[in-house]
Amino acid sequence: MNHFDYRGGVLCCEGVSLEAIAEAVGTPVYVYSSATLERHYEVFKQAFAPRDTLVAFAVKANANIAVINTLARKGAGADTVSQGEIERALVAGVPPERIIFSGVGKTEDELAFAVKTGVHQINVESIAELETLSQIAASLNAKPSIAIRVNPDVGAGGHEKITTGKGDTKFGVSIDQALQYYGRAHSDPHLHARGLAVHIGSQIKDLGPLEEAFKAMRGMAERLRAAGLSIDRLDLGGGLGVPYFNEPDPPTPAEYAAMVNRVFDGLDIGLAFEPGRMIAGNAGVLLSRVIRLQERPTRPIVVLDAGMNDLIRPAIYDAYHGIKPVREPKGGAETAYDVVGPICETGDLFTRNRALPPLEAGDLVAFMTAGAYGATMSSTYNARALVAEVLVRGDKYEIVRKRWELKDQLALEQIPSWE
């Protein structure tokens, strides 16, 4: 469910017309619904009640501090993969004890920052990282909580580039390595070995691979306890898919929770989750304006003022996004279009041969399900302005990221003095 509906013939975000936002802020612009963010978090959290769980929003999905703050006020934690994301979470109001730090390439400085911050846990992904973290903790006279990230050799996800649980990906360590490394961490006086972590992919629409991975995690926890090692938490990652309007709906949070509860029935252990897309995906749209139509022998091309620098997912993942005219169509025949942006790249193509209501220059359109991995992956390629972001609550809205114009970009650069 989302809160983007036609009201009086105009597409609105909650109680605000997208036409009004486009007129005041310009396009392209991302628009987020507070009500949708909050509802998706609450539906996910409540699916596991009364079990106490940590739901740590995956900051990489949407790193805007206003979005993170909206979720933090509901009790959400943050799953982070860089010092920058940790700092964003802190600024947004997420307490350190609800922050998870993941990632294969944590630098020594980043690890030291996480230790000094006192994050909930650091997910360790190699023996080299484990040893480095131990040395850092010793130097800081600290004892950080850690989990070992497991690669269970179970792949899942909507695209090969977002599948993270196969044995040949860069993430985590094998089951045998994880058991060995956990024992090493458990005996380390500078580390507090707390648990195991897993994340097998993104945009998962079949619970089968998740259940297989989770059964492996339970088995590992039982083996560690049988060996006399304490373990009190499992981080089960994220990855639950969202509907992109062109495919069957993925499993609901309730169906997901039922599977999780079945797998871990009778095992006294804390659980953490790292949903990102599931919470933010349908909470945002990218609003764009038609520059012109170009006639072609095959079919007309719709040229928008949004490009792949604003929404890169179709270019790198062949991702599908529903496209809705902001003015409600009056019915009648649709037209097949190729929809492109202004970037000087053939790959700047949002969709090919898409049936849409007739469009004209100046029309506004909204890319649906764009709240995750949209603005957070945007750039200034072709010296374009960095896309703005707006957050809506009820009948109010605020700009939560200003458009970063060329003058802002040039202020960070200079011609060398020897010139």
N, C-alpha and C positions, 0 to 999 in steps of 0.2 A: 504494500500500500504506500502511496505517496500523497502529498497535498498539492498537486498540480492539476487543476481542473479548469474547464471553460466556465466562465461566469459572464453572463450578458454578451456572449459571443467572443470573449477575449480570454486567452489562457492566463491563469493567475497562479501565483505561488501563495498558498494560504489566502489572505485577504488582500493581496497586492497584485495589481495588473502588471504583467511582464512588459506591456507597452509603456507603462509609466516608468518602470526601471530603465528601459532602453532609452527613453527620452531624457531622463535625468542623468544617467551614468554613461550612456553610449554603449556601443557594441564593438567587439564581442565582450560578454561578461558572464561569469558564472553566478548563478543564483541558487542559494541553499534554503531549505525549509527547516526551521528549528523543530517544528512539530514532528516532521518525519524522522529527523535524527533522534529525537527523544523517544518516539514511539518504537523505533527499531531497536534501540538499546534496551528499553524496558521489556519488549517482547522476548528478546534473547535472554536477558537476565532472569525473567520470571519463568521461562521454560524449565529452568533447573531448580526452582524453589521446591522444597525448603533447603536444598543443598546450598551451602555457602560457597560461592565461586568468585574468582577475580575475573572480571571481563575487562581486558586491556585493549582499548581501541588501537588498531594498527595505524600509527601516525603516518606511515608512508602513503596510505590511501588518500588522506586529506590532511595536510599539515597546517591548515589555517588555525591560528590560535583561537579564533572565535568559535570555530567548529569544535575544537578540542575542549574549550571551556564549557560549551553547551552540554557536552557529554560528561565532563568532570563534575558538573553540578548535580548530575544524576547518580554519581558514584563510580563512574567509569575510571579505569586505570589507563595506562598507555603502553603499548608495545612499540619500542623504539629501536632503530638500527644505526644510530649515529649520535655523537655528542650533541649535534645541532637539534636533533629530534628530542633528546632528553631535555635540553634547555627550553625548547618550544613547549613541551609538556609542563614543565615547571612554571613557566610564565603564564600558561593557560590555567593554572590552578590545580594540576594533578600532584598530589603529595608523593614524595619519593617512594614511600612504601607501596605505592600502586604502579610503579614503573618497572617494566621488564626491558632489559638491554640485550638485543640479539644481534647477529651479523657475523660473517666470516672474517671481516677485515678490520676488526677493532684495533686501533692504534694504542700504543702505551699511554699516550696522553688521554685518550678517550676512556680507557679502562681505569686510569687513575681518577678521572673525573667522576665516573660512575661509582667507584668505591667511596670517594669522599662525599658524594651526594647521598649515599645510603639507599640505593635503589632496591626494589623488592628482590630481584635476582638478576644475575648475569648468566645468560645462556652461552656456555662454552662449546666451541665447535672443533677443537683440535687439542692434542697434547701439548703442542707448542704454546697455544694460547693459555692453557691451564698453568703451565710452568711460569709464563710471563706474569699472569695474574697473581700467582702465589708470591712472586718476588715483589710486585707492586704492593700487595697487601701487607707484606712484612715490613716494607719501607715506611708504610703509613700507619703501622701498628693497628691494623684493621682486620676484620674477618668477614668478608662479604659472603652473602648467600649465593650459591651457584647451582645451576642445573647443567647437565650434559645434553647437548642436542643430538638426538638419534636420527640417523638416516635409515629407515626400515626397509629400503628398497621396494617401496610401494609408491607408484606414481599416480597422480590424479591432477586434473585441472582442465581449464577450457582451451589451453594452447600449450605447445611444448615449451614455450619460453616462460610459462608460469607454473610449470610442474617442478616441484622441488624435492620430492621424496624418493626419486630413483637413485640407485647406487652410483650412477655416473655423474650426478650433479655435484655442485661444489659445496652443498650444505650438509653439515652434520657429520657424524661418524657412524660406522657400522654398529650393529647390536653388540658384537663381541668386543669391539673397541670401547663402546660406551660403558659396558660393565667393568672393563679393566680400568678405564679412566675414572669412573666413579669411585672405585676402591682407592685409587691413588689420591683423589681429592678428599675422600672421607678421612684418610689418615694424615692429611696435611694440616699442621697446626695453624696455618694462616687462611684456610678456606673452610667455609661451612657448606658441606655438600648437602643439598636439600632435596633435589629431585632430578627428573628427566624432562626433556622438551622434545616436541616433534611438530613438524609442519610439512605436509606433503604436497601442497599446491594451492592454487587459487581458482575461484569460479568452479567449484566442485558441485556436480549435479547428481552424483551417485554416492550414497552412503556406504557402499560396499568397501571401497578402498580405505575410507576413514575407519570403518570398523576393524578392518584387518590390521591397520597400523595401531589402533588403540588396544587391540588384544595383545599385540606384541609389547606395548608399553606396560600393560598390566602384568604380563609374564615376567618382564624384566624387573618390575618393582617387587614381585614375589620372590624372585631369585635373589635379589639384593638383601631382602629381609631374612630369607632363609640362611644367607651367609653371615648374618649378624650385623648388617649395615642398616642404619636408620635412613629412611626416605619418607618424607611427609608431603610431597607435592608433585604433581604432574602438570606440565604445560602442554596442552593439546593443540595449540596453534589456532589458526583460522582456516579460511578457504571456502566456507559455505557460500554457494553461488547465489546470485540474485537474478530475477527475471529481466531479460533484455528485450522482451516483447515479441521476439521472432522465434521463440522456442518454448518448450514446456517449462512450467515453473519448477524450480529446484525444490528439494525437501524444505519443509518449514523448520523453524527453530524448535518447535515442539517435537517433530519427528526426529530431528537431530538429537535433542536432549533425551528422548526415549531410548535411542540407540546407546548413547553414552552411559546412561544410568544402567542399562542392561549389562553393558560390558564391565562396568566397575561395581556392580552390585556386590555388597559384602566386603568391599575393600575400603578400609578407613584411610582415606588419603585426600588431600586438598586438590582441587582442580582449577586450572586457569585456562582462559581462552583468549584468542587474539583476533577477533573479527574486525575487518576493515570495510571491505566492499559491501558486506551484508548490511552494515549500518549506514554507510554514507552513499552508496551507489544511487539508489532511487531518491535520495534526499536532495539531489542537485541536477540542474540543467545548464547547458551552455546556450546562451541566447546570442543569435547572430542575425545579420541582415543581408538580404540578397543584393549584391552589387549589380549584377546584370545576368541575362540569359544569353547564351551563345548557341545558335543553331548549328547542328551537325547533320551529315547525311544519315547517321544511325539514329540519334536521339539528342534532344537538347541538353546542354550543360548548364547547371545552376552554379554560378560563381558567388561564393559567400565572402563576407569580410572576416570570418574566422578561418584559420588555417591549421595545418598540422602542428605548428608551433603552439597553438592554443589547446588542441585536442589531438594527441599523437597516437592514441590507441588504435584507430583504424589502420594507420600506416604501418605500425610495427606488429600488431597482433591480428590484423584483419578483423578487428572488433566491430560488432554491430551496435549501432545506437538508433533507436527510434527517432524520427524527425517529425515534429508537429508544427504546423503553421500556428502562429500566435493568434491570428484571426481564425475563428472556428470555420471550417469548411462548410459550405452550404449543400454538400452532396454533389452528385453528378460524376461524370467520368474523371478518372485520374490520368496523369501523364507519367510516362517512364522517363526519369531523369538520371544523369550522372551528376553527383553533387561534389563540388571541389572547392578548394580554398585558393588564396592568391599567392601562395608560396611557389617559388621557382623550383619545383620538384614534381616529377610525374607522380611520385608517391603521395602528393598532397591531394588525396582522393578519399572522401568520406564514404561514398557508396556508389555503386554502378548499377544502372538499370533499376532504380528504386521507383516504384509507383507512388506518386504523391499527388495531392490536390494541385491544380494549376497554380504556378507561382509567377510573380512579376518582380521587377526591380523595386527595391524599397520594402518588400515584405519582410516581416520578422519570422524566424523559425527557431525552434528550441530542440536541441539535442537532448533526448531524455536519458536517464540513468547515467548522468555524467558527473555525479558527486564524488566518485572515487577514481583516482588515477587520472584526473583531468587537469585541474589547475596545478596540482603538485608536480606534474611532469611537463608543465608548460615552459616555454623559453622565449628568447627575443630573436630567434633566427630570422634572417633577412632584415635585421635592424628594425623589427616591429616592436611595438609597445607590448610589455608583459600584461596579460589579460587581468582585468579587475575582477573582484569577488564581492558579492553582496549576500548578507544574511537577512532573512525575513522572520519576523515573529508576529503572527496575527496580521494586523493591518499596518504594521510598521516595517521599515527596512533600513539597514545601514550598510555603507561601504566598509567592508572588513579587510580589503586589500585594494589600495589605490592602483590605478593603472600606472605602470612604470614606463613613462614616456622616454623618448630618445634623450632628452636633456638630462634625465635622471641617470641614464646609462653612461652618457658621455662624462658626467661629473666624476665617475670612477676611473676614467682613463686620462692619459696624457701623452703628448709627443715627447720623446726623449730630449733632454737638454742639449745634447750634442748636435741636434738638428738646428 
